[in-house]
Amino acid sequence: MNNIDCLVLDAETLFSADDCRHCGTALSHHYADGACVPWEGERPEDDVTQFSAIGWHNRPALGLSIGFSYWYGTRRMEPFDATGVETLLTRIVQEEPFVVGFNHAEFDMVLLRGLLRRHADTLRLAKPSYVPGAPDMPASMEEFATAEAFGRYQSLTDLCDRVKAYCQGPRCYDVLLEIWSADPSSKKVKGLNGLDAIARANGLGATVESGALMPQYWRDGKYASVILHCMADVKRTVLLLEMALRGEPLQRLDYAPVRLAVPEALQVWWDMQPRRQRGA
């Protein structure tokens, strides 16, 4: 158990669920009749795309701007973007740490797996590239390139499957799911169990700006604001986790405290940690 690490993560999306799946902008930025581009005449031409929200169910379409993971073993907050997803997920399945987050089991980890699987699908469908003016690639080389891409596709899809299974196992701990488990009726109360609400109720501070603004902030180049927001979410999740591990109930804005269940293995890991290693 001494060799097991624990990480707490959070990811920020590049787009909002309310952004258009065609052009990536909000409905307010569209033209007449929700068209993605300007048009003339009595109605838009058939080839003019119109607003259609991405929605929450298509996680990969939301994209990834930045994410952070806090590792207890090193006491370091490590950033990751879309280019680092494979490295992070590979590390998880190889090192088998406890993976903790706030709604990460149903959102963040699903998003990361989806992004990697989408990349894998592009490899499966990709054809060998040719240099203009160069001789045609020999059939043997074309077959090799196709086989190499397919092998990479298989490797990535296998990693996605392993991560999915891992997140359904005993070393995945989701603070929000545990809150809902402790008080199922509160799941339907809007705004009661959000990270910001729970953090404020427990004196852990409130976010300066809403997380709903972060996708647009990133696209506007306000990278520092998004980075600080994501890091703050990770830190507050760490503090909520440690409250649960110490057996302290979490307070809520409705003044109804909830005590979270903690898996025995995670509790044993925590009890073996030196005090200097606790906290983000």
Secondary structure, 3 states (H helix, E strand, C coil): CCCCCEEEEEEECCCCCCCECCCCCCHHHCCHHHECCCCCCCCCCCCCCECCECCCCCHHHHCCCEEEEEECCCCEEEEECHHHHHHHHHHHHHHCCEEEECCHHHHHHHHHHHHHHHHHHHHHHCCCCCCCCCCCCCHHHHHHHHHHHHHHHHHHHHHHHHHHHHHCCCCEEEHHHHHHHHCHHHHHCCCCCCHHHHHHHCCCCCCCCCHHHHHHHHHCCCHHHHHHHHHHHHHHHHHHHHHHHCCCCECCCCCCCECCCCCHHHHHHHHCCCHHHCCC
